Amino acid sequence: MAMIVSLSVMPNSLATLAAAGPASPQTPFTVLASGSEFRKGLDLACDVFRKAFPNNTDVRLLLKTPTSMTFGLPSDPRFQHVTGFLTADEEVALYASANVYLGMSRGEGFGMMPLQAIVQGTPTIMSSGHGHAMFEQFGISVDTSLVPATEYRLYGEAGDWWLPDVDDAVDKLRFVYDNYTHHVAAAKKNALKAAKTFTWDRSAALLLSHIGPFGAYTGSGTVCHPQPKDVWVVAKVDIHADIGPYRVDIVEHEGRWVPPDVKRVLRDADAITDDSWHDWRQREVTS
């Protein structure tokens, strides 16, 4: 039987959403929740919303799910559903349409959706513990308690998970609603802090610090990358350029080995042929 000796989480970069700037919410006051299964806590999000706003007509709960299935969620005319896969621009727009994100997950390996909301500047209420512990300082934490995960037995016994306190979440959602200007200002500051923390450089450094002979993090802010194999390109025009640390001089119609990053720059500049790979294969066969 295989045994997990150690487990590390390598957070992704949220640079794209950070570049979108803080959310610009619309009326009515919109609470966004998302997920695809019981563990994600959409049932709890519905309970929190209805207890926080029992009679309000100026609010809505926007539920993002992968399909039109409601997963046994209660019915409420103030609930609106967004289903299917979104493009990057649509995803940015979804977060921008929300006044607050409500993440009531019972357990996460990391928790991309609340972090995406945070980095875009949306006030974010989320369950404390599990994967959220890596970034919950940038949002508003909901108390949780460890309980047996009896409803989650896809692969046998699932141990414990973190059950969010619905009443605590209700209090915090109402507090955001009643003091929204304050929370938007705080969320904007936290978005900038989170965006500086969750970068690709940091993700690469953490990853390389765990993969041994393939690379190592020096601890001084410098990431030592493994050297990628060079790739073959054929010039459409004469190329004489400095690309990063590389000097590239290729005569029109001639080929040259270059690093993959250099190839991407040349391709984006329309300076190499589309069939460079074919040219290399022909060169390999005839050489």
Secondary structure, 3 states (H helix, E strand, C coil): CCCCCCCCCCCCCCHHHHHCCCCCCCCCEEEEEECCCHHHCHHHHHHHHHHHCCCCCCEEEEEEECCCCCCCCCCCCCEEEEECCCCHHHHHHHHHCCCEEEECCCCCCCCHHHHHHHHCCCCEEEECCHHHHHCHHHCEEECEEEEECCCCCCCCCCCEEEEECHHHHHHHHHHHHHCHHHHHHHHHHHHHHHHHHCCHHHHHHHHHCCCHHHCEECCCCCEECCCCCCEEEEECCCEEEEECCEEEEECCCCEEEECHHHHHHHHHCCCECCCHHHHHHHHHHHC
